[in-house]
Amino acid sequence: MGRRNAGRQRMSGGHVRNTRAMVTSPRCGARTRDGSACRAPAMHGKRRCRMHGGAPRSGAPKGNRNAYRHGMCTPDGRAERHQVKALLEDAWKLLNELR
């Protein structure tokens, strides 16, 4: 094509199609299976293409309540487990002292 015709494609019938805006659009950049970067154009206002999470309403909503299952990994769940563990350790110490 050459540098002079960059961003232009010759169509059937001699018609020239201007693809300059598409050539200069930002690319997705997500990693593909072979380890190279995705070369699809990123969605408007996003950093990824439609296949890698740039499509409207793709991904988790704000707050991500979809991933909430049981609360074991929340700070409150961890603190509760630490308290229960400390209580059990104290109970075992008391039982061992009474023997």
C-alpha positions, -999 to 999 in steps of 0.1 A, spaced: 0 0 0 28 24 8 29 53 32 10 76 9 -20 53 9 -20 45 46 -55 44 59 -71 39 25 -83 6 9 -91 1 -27 -126 -15 -31 -141 -33 -61 -149 -10 -90 -120 14 -82 -137 30 -52 -113 41 -24 -125 36 11 -112 59 38 -101 39 68 -78 64 83 -99 69 115 -99 31 121 -62 28 116 -55 56 142 -80 44 168 -66 30 200 -62 -7 202 -74 -31 229 -41 -45 241 -55 -75 260 -34 -106 259 -45 -133 235 -40 -170 239 -7 -169 220 6 -141 242 4 -113 217 -17 -82 221 -52 -80 208 -53 -57 178 -91 -51 177 -101 -14 182 -110 -4 217 -146 6 223 -154 43 225 -145 56 259 -130 23 270 -96 7 270 -107 -28 258 -125 -41 227 -160 -56 227 -146 -91 231 -124 -82 261 -148 -62 283 -153 -29 265 -189 -35 254 -217 -16 271 -230 -33 303 -201 -58 303 -184 -68 335 -196 -66 370 -218 -36 381 -205 -10 405 -202 -25 440 -200 -60 425 -228 -76 444 -227 -105 419 -195 -119 434 -208 -118 470 -213 -153 481 -208 -160 518 -187 -131 532 -157 -153 544 -132 -130 527 -147 -97 539 -128 -79 567 -157 -86 590 -156 -123 582 -119 -125 588 -121 -105 621 -149 -129 633 -128 -160 625 -98 -145 644 -120 -139 674 -134 -174 673 -99 -189 670 -87 -168 700 -117 -180 720 -110 -216 712 -73 -213 720 -83 -199 754 -108 -227 760 -82 -253 752 -57 -237 775 -83 -237 803 -91 -274 797 -54 -283 798 -49 -264 831 -79 -283 846 -64 -317 838 
